[in-house]
Each structure stands twice: as structure tokens, then as C-alpha cells.
Amino acid sequence: MPILAGDIGGTKTLLQLKEGTGILFERRFDSNAFATFDDVLASFLDQAAGEGRADVSAACIGVAGPVEGRRARVTNLPWRLDADALAARFGIPRLRLVNDFQAVGYGLETLGDDDLRVLQAGQPQPGAPRALIGAGTGLGEGILVWSGDHYEVLASEGGHVDFAPTDALQRALLAWLSERQPRVSYENIVSGPGLETLYRFHAAHFAGQASAELLAALDQGKGGAVISQAAGQGDVLAGRTLDMFMKIYGAQAGNLALTCLAAGGVYVAGGIAPRMAERLGNGAFMAAFRDKGKMSELVARYPVYLVMNPRVGLQGAAEVAARLSS
């Protein structure tokens, strides 16, 4: 019987039916178009039934938010999930909820060389811990530990730890944000919405240098993509914004690597990284990653990889569902 894999993000939800190595049915949904995940799953299974693909032996759903036991909530959506209620309503014998970056972690084992870009070759140690970080709608993190013959993935909400500036301009950023919100986390900065926040900070800090057209586009909800586009066209302030984004992203990736001594490798995933692959490899990210004082030599030995496959979370959820089904 087929298994069901799901990847819930703040922007999109991917669902897939799979049997063996073959994908039987798959759909992408706009997360914001549905009041609950139950509604998404009902729509998906109705569509699958229309294609003659109704039965499911096991399911795993990756959730962009904390998972506590058999329940989960999506951080950037008003969704609450209950594994037992979902299993009962949709007749799925075995169903597990995992954090979305747990799913990404399990998906790392499914990747080939073409799915990864080396940012730092390092000196990988087999069986050593691995670290996982990725910016998208939010900032996801995870830790992988060796368990006999495979890696197990520990969930984390490390993207919500307090932001720690590393230079004078970042300290000005922290002061500016602190005037506008009660607490500043890395996710407030290293994420899609965070990129827009960074540009607005630069516009305020470097008065008169911001593009009126770019600010108008942000006001119209066009998001961080217009900042990257403007930087590529030579907009100085947009370029400074991306440089700061990369420095803060790299610094937090290095923090995570030190936290778990990630000699097995650091993996940079998420929706933003592949779209900024060239900038990630151009120095600011890795320089900040390695700028760890007495520990700089240590993190310089850790391999760092950019995950280019956007389906890694869905593939990881499918791996977990397959284990449940066997």
C-alpha cells in the first residue's frame, strides 16, 4: 500500500503518495488558502481518490513548528495538528508528526552529489554529529546524531534564540528592532520576512539612500525577491542588505556548528539558500561562519554543504513513513 509524505511550510504545503521508489500522486497547496491542515489533507485525498489512489498504509508529516508528542502547531500559520485525530479521521493506521527540519535531516540520506554544493571542504569525520540550518519563511535548525547504522535527527527551535550582533552596524540593527518589538531572534532577521526587515533598517540608517521604487514594491507585498533583484542590478543599499543577511546567517550557522561540534558536516537548506547560491559562496557567509575567536580553527575543519534540492524535506518525510509502514 502507498505511504503518505507531507511537508508543511508557512507558505506552501507539499503532499505526496509514494509506493516503493515510485511517486503515485503529488500536489502543492498554498498554505494560506486553507483554515486548517485537515482541509488540505481532505482535498489532497479526494483528488487522489479521483485518480484511484485512496488507501494509505502510513504517513509522516513534517511541520514547520514545534512537535510535542502527537501534537504540533505551525509557527507561521494558525494551524494545529493532532496525529491521532488525523489518523482516525482519514483512516491511516500509522501516522507521525515531525518537525520540518527533522524531515529535512532524514532527507539528507536520500541526496546525491548533484544535490549538494560544497561551501567548505573541511575534514569530515564519519559518524560525528551534523548540523542543519535553513532560512525560508522562518529559520529552521536541527541536529543529527549517529545511531548505530544511521543518523537520527533531533528537533530544534534554535532559530528563535536571541540575536547576538557581531559588529557596530548589527548592534545598531538590534537597537532599531528593539524599539519596534519586545524581543529579537535570529528568525526575525534570517528569513524571507527578515530580509525585508533588514532593507527597511538600512533605509532608515542610511537616510536618503533607499530606492523609492524598491520601498514601494515592499509596501505592495512583493517580498525579499525584489531586494535580491535590485542588488543584482547594482542597488548599493540592497547589496549591503544582502551582505548583512549573509553575515548574520553565517554567524548563526557557526554558532550551531559549535553547539553540537558538527564534525560530520553543516548542511545549509531552506528555500532561500539555493536562490542565493552564488552569494553564499562569495565569502561573507563563510567568513562569519569561521569568525569564532579561539574556536575559528575548529570550525574551519567542519565541512559545509549547501542543499540544492528543494524537495529534501518531503523526501525525508517519505523515509520516515516508509519505516512506519515496514
LINNOR-V813944 format. One record per residue. PHI is phi in whole degrees, -180 to 180 (999 if undefined). Layout:
phi=(PHI/PHI)
This chain:
phi=(999/-68/-109/-114/-121/-138/-136/-97/-119/-67/-107/-133/-127/-109/-130/-147/-104/-140/-136/63/-96/-97/-87/-89/-162/-151/-144/-113/-124/-77/-58/-71/-85/-125/-74/-142/-69/-53/-66/-64/-64/-61/-63/-62/-68/-64/-65/-65/-62/-63/-99/78/-122/-103/-80/-135/-89/-160/-145/-136/-119/-84/-118/-79/167/-71/-111/-120/65/-101/-127/-151/-133/-89/-62/-107/-143/-84/-103/-124/-121/-128/-61/-67/-67/-65/-61/-69/-65/-105/65/-104/-59/-133/-142/-128/-103/-133/-61/-60/-82/-63/-61/-60/-60/-66/-73/-58/-70/-92/-86/-102/-59/-70/-87/-124/-119/-80/-96/-152/-66/59/-132/-62/-112/-57/81/-77/-58/-120/-118/-134/-145/-166/-95/-152/-61/-129/-122/-96/-144/-161/-130/-111/-126/-72/-134/82/-135/-160/-91/-99/-113/-96/-70/-150/-118/-64/-65/-99/-72/-65/-69/-120/-67/-120/-152/-64/-67/-68/-66/-65/-61/-61/-63/-63/-68/-65/-76/-113/-153/-72/-153/-122/-111/-61/-63/-64/-117/-94/-170/-59/-61/-65/-63/-63/-58/-62/-66/-65/-62/-61/-62/-76/-74/-107/-55/86/-100/-78/-79/-62/-66/-69/-62/-64/-64/-66/-63/-86/82/-79/78/-66/-59/-70/-70/-61/-63/-64/-61/-65/-96/98/-67/-64/-69/-64/-64/-63/-62/-67/-62/-65/-56/-65/-63/-70/-61/-63/-62/-70/-61/-66/-59/-65/-60/-69/-60/-113/50/-81/-70/-81/128/-114/-114/-103/-120/90/-73/-81/-56/-61/-76/-119/-58/-66/-68/-62/-91/-93/125/-65/-62/-72/-63/-69/-58/-88/-81/-125/57/-63/-98/-60/-63/-65/-70/-67/-90/-85/-66/-129/-125/-99/-84/-95/-87/-73/-101/-61/-67/-65/-65/-67/-62/-65/-63/-67/-62/-63/-65/-63/-79/-79)
